Amino acid sequence: MASSMAFTDCSTSAPTRQFLFGKLGPRRVLPFIPTHLLQGLPAAGNRLPNLRLTNSPSSFSEGNVFLRNQQDFRHFRPFTVLASVSSSEAVISTEASAKVIDGKLIAKKIRHEIATEISRMKDEIGVIPGLAVILVGDRKDSATYVRNKKKACESVGIKSYEVCLPEDTTEEEVLKFISGFNDDPEVHGILVQLPLPSHMNEQNILNAVSIEKDVDGFHPLNIGRLAMRGREPLFVPCTPKGCIELLHRCDVDIKGKRAVVIGRSNIVGMPVALLLLREDASVSIVHSRTKNPEEITRQADIIISAVGQPNMVRGSWIKAGAVIIDVGINPVEDSRSERGYRLVGDVCYEEARKIASAVTPVPGGVGPMTIAMLLSNTLTSAKRMHNFH
């Protein structure tokens, strides 16, 4: 008997996962539930306890129910089934059990560590680290990042320099600003906010940033050193570095684990895959041309998603107990929000919390860590330039 999901927007708060079935028979036995709808639920036998039948929301009687195909159910745990005879619906409910990885809290601790070191540096040698940011265009996610970065700089004592340029700015104008910051001794880090408008050559612009001030870690020499064993980059890209730092600070063991990175961008996907390799993980990269991405991702102990597609990674993609780092920050329309939109990740958060052992929220997960790593890289640059230990 066919079945289908009873909801479409998994990012909204919902206490249950729902599957629609035909009307239950007099013996109250559910029809076979397709395994792809239940994939990821931990093992505990073939029984569905607590069948509740009701004609009104407030009146329940409890019983038991079994799947017809017990062989296919052997990998899944018991869960509550609510069945309404009048509406012919069966509702499968699993409580959220994953640990929420609080990126805000972890980033706050890191910023405190950075502020303490900057204060010591200022007192001992009179140097204040400086960070310059160049933003081109009006992308909502980029503007949010730059705004939060400025606040973070102020909170730790880093001097902030900002250049905000319109979408139609020429490449030559951007290069001129980069050259000025390269020569400024009070600027220890330069960040060109990506992505850039399509008419600009991203490679030319990133190559123009002095490698000694490449706090975003995108200079080809930094990436090349990151890719080579036995070499150390001057800087590691901020978002990938933040992802690994989250895993470290949450005591997630990476060595020997299967890791899947979803997305292969120069900004996140490729660098974070290289970092995972440095941590001795076995790494697979899923991208737009990958066949069977769901099957590959479901094998992962660690999932890092950075593809920019809202709620793409559903519960059926996730292995029970996996750790999920969701880099995506995607605006979706929401008439209930004052801004007219809300931010969601690449991973369907409500479904992931029922299956994974730990997951980052969006917002409040990777975003704050990206900024914290940028501040850390800027401090590192200033200390290196002034030989301060």
N, C-alpha and C positions, 0 to 999 in steps of 0.2 A: 504494500500500500504506500503510495507516495506521501511524502512529508515535506514541509518547507519551514524556513525561519519565520517567526512571527513578528520580527522587528527588523528595521533596516538601519537605524542609526545607533551603532553600538557605543558611541562615545557619550551618550546621555546616560544618566544614572538610572539603573534598573536593577531590581533585586533578584530577577530570575532570568534564565535563558529559556526561551519558549520554542516549542516545536509543535506544529499543527498535525493532527491525525484525524482519521475518520472516527465516527461514533464508536465508543467502546461497546463490546458485546456484553451479554449478561454475566459471563465469567470474569469480566474485568481484567482481561489480559491484553496488554498493549500489542499492537502490530510490531513487526521487526523495525528497529530503529537503525537507519544506515550508519555504518561505522564512521564515515567521514564527518557526520554531524557530532559525533561523540569523541573524535580523536583528541588525545591529550589528557583525558581523565585518568588518574592513576588507578592501578590495579587493586581489586578487592573482591573478585568473584563475579557471579553472574546474576546477582539478585538486586532487584529494585525495591527497597523497603519503603514503607509508609505511603502506600497508595491512598489518596484521600479523595473521596467522592462527595460532591456537594451540588445542591441546586441553589444555594445561597452562599455568599462570601463568608458568612459567620458560622456556618454549620459544617463540621467535618467529621467523618468517621475514618478510621485508619484500617488498612489491610496490607497485603503484600502482593507483589506482582512479579512475574518472570518474563524475560525476553523469550521469544519463540526460538531464536537462533542463539543458543547459549555459547556456542563455540566462538562466535564473533564478539561476544560481550566479555570474554574472559580477561581482557586487558583494562577494564574500566571499574571505577569505584562505585559503591552505592550512592544514590542521591535521591532526594525527595521528588515524588511525582504528584502533582496536583491535577485532578481530572474533573472537568465540569461536564456532566452528562448532557445538560441542556444546550451547551454551546459546542459540544464535541471537541473540546480542546484538552490536551495533556500538556502540562507545564513542567519542565525539568529545571530544578533550581540547585545551584551550587554556590556556596558561600565563598566570597573573596578571601583568599588565604595568603597571597603573595606579600612579601615585605615591600613597602614603598621606599625606594631609595630617594632620600630627601636631599636633592642637589643643593637646595637653598641652604640647608643647615651645614652641609659639608663645605660648601663654598664660603660660608660665613667664617668657619674655623680657619680656612686657608687664608682668607683676607686678613684675619687677625694676626696670623703668623707673618704675613707680608708687611702689614702696618708696623709691627714691632721691629722688623729688620730695617725698614725704611727710616724709622725714627732713630735707630742706632747709627745708620749711615749718615744721616743729616747731622747728628750730634758730633760724630767723630771726624768727618771730612767735609761737611757742609754741602753735600751734593744731594739734590732732589731729582729722582728719576722723572723723565719726561716722555710722554707718549703722544704721537701724532696720528690722527685718523683721517683718512680721506674717503668720503662717501659720495658716490655718483648715482643720481637717480632717486626715486621715491618708493622703493619697495618697502612694504610694511614690515616684513621681518627684519630687513637690514636696518631700518630706522629704529625699530625697537631695540635691536642689539647695540647700536651706537648710543642711544639714550641711556641704556642701562650701563654701558661701559663708562660713560662720563660720571655717573653717580658713583660707580665703583672706584674710579680713580680718586675722586674726592674723599672717599671713605678711608683710603689707605695712605693718602698723602702724595700721590703721583700727580704731577702737573700735566694737564690735558691740553692738547692743541687739536683743533678740529677744522676741517675744510669740507663743507657741504656744497656739492656742485650739481647743476641741473642735468637731466637725462641727456641733453644734446651737447654736452661739453665735449670738446675735441680731445683726442688722445694726447696731443702735444701739450695742452693745458695741464692735464693730469701729470705728465712727466715733468713739467716745470715745477710743480709743487713738490714732487718727490725729490727732485734735485736740491731744492732749498732745504728740505728737512734732512737730507743726507749730510749737508754741510753744517747743520746747526749743532753745536756741541751740547746744547741743553736738551736736545731730543735724543733719547736712547732707544726708542722703538718707533717703527713706522708700520701702520696697518692700512692697507688698501682694502676696503670692504668689498667682498665678493658676494654674488656675481656682479660683474661689470656689464654695462649695456652692450648689446650685440655688435655695435659698430666699432668697439675697441678691441685691440689685440691684447688679451689678458696676459699672454706670455711676455710681450715686450714690457708691459707695465710692471709685472712682478719682478722681472729681471733687473729693472731699474733701481729697485730698492737695495740699498747697501746690505750685504749679507750680515754685517755686524749689527744692523738694526732691524733685521727681518724677524721681528718678534712673532709674526704669524706663521713663520716656518715654511713658507711656500717658495722660497728661492730654490732654483734647481740644484744648487750645491747642497743645501740643507736636506732636500728630499733624497738626493743621491746618497748622501752619507747615512741617512735613515735606512735606506734600502740595503746597505752593505754591512755585512757582519764585521765586527772589529773596528768600525768607524762610528764616531759620534757626531750628530748634527749640532750646530751652535744653538738651534732652537727646534723644538718639536711643535707641529701645528696645534693650535690651541684646543679645538674641539676634540680631535682624536686623543690628545694628551688628557683632556678632561674626562673622556670616557674611561680610559685606563685608570686614572686616579680614582674615579668612583668605584671601580672594581677593587682596587687596592684597599681603599678606606672602608669598604664593606666586607673585607676579608674573603673575597671571592678568589678561589684558587684557579689560576689560568693555565698553569703548566699541564700539558698533556690533554687538555680539554678540547672538545670540538667547538669551534667558533664559526659562525656564519655572519658575514658582513653583507648587508643588503644595500647595494649601491656601490659604484666604482668611481665616484667623483674625485678630482684632485684635492678638493677641500676636506673631505671626510673619509670616504670609502677606501681609497688606496692607502692613505697614511695610517688609518686605524688598523687596516689589515697588516701592514708592515710592523706596527707596534705589537700586535697580537703575536706575530711570528717571533718577535724579539722576546716575548714572554713564554715562548715554547708551546703555544697553542697550535693545533692543526686547523688551518684556516681555509674556508671556502668563501668565494665571493659570488653572490647572486646579483644578476643585473638584468637589463631589459631583454637580453637575448638568451637568457638561461632557460633551459627546458626543465619542467617540473620544479619550479622554485619552492613550492609548498613542501614537496617531499624532501628536498635538500635542507630547507630551514628546520623542518621537524626533527632532524637528527642532531641539532645543535644544543650544546650545554650553555653556550653564550650566544646571544643574538644582539648584534648592533645594527640598527636600521637607520639609514640616512638616504632615503630615496625621494622624499618630498611628495608622497602620495597619502592623503589622509585615510587612516584606518585600513590600510592595505593588508597589513599582517593580522589575520584573524586568529581566533583560538585554534582552529584546525592546523595552523602552521607551527604551533608551539608544542614542544615536548614537555611533559610534566616535570616540574622542577627546574626548568631553564631560567637563566638570568637574562633579563632584557634591558638593553640600553637603547632608548628611543631618542634619536637625534632630531627627528622630524619636527618641524614647527610650522603647521599648515593652517592658514586662515580659512574658515568655512563660514558661510552665511548663517547668521543667527539673529532673527528679528527680536528676540528677547534681550539681546545684549545692547547696551547703550551705543557701542561702537558699530553695531550691525553685523559683527562677526565674532567668532571665538577661535581660540587656537587649539588644535588637536595634533597628535603625533602621527607617525606612520603606522603605529601599532594600535589595534583596537584595545584600549586600556581596560575597559570593563571585562572583556573576555580574557585578556592576559592575566588579570589579577586572580582569576579562578584556576589558573593552570600553572603559571610560572612560580618560582620560589621568590623572585625579587624582580621589580620593574620600576623604571623611572617614570614619573608623571610628566605630562606636558600641559601647561608650562610648569617650571619648578624642578626640572630634572637636570638635563645636560646644559641648558642655557646658562644658568648661573656659574657652572663649572667652566664653560668656555671663557667667560669673562675673567674668572679667577686665574685661569692659566695664562691669559694675556697679561694680567698684572704680574704674575710670577715671572714670565719671560722678560717683561720690561725691567723688573728688578734685577734679574740675572744679567741683562745687558749692561745696565748701569754699573753693577759691581765688576763686571769683566773689564769695561772701559777704564774704570778708575782703580783697577787692581785691589778691590776691597773685599776682604774675607771676613 
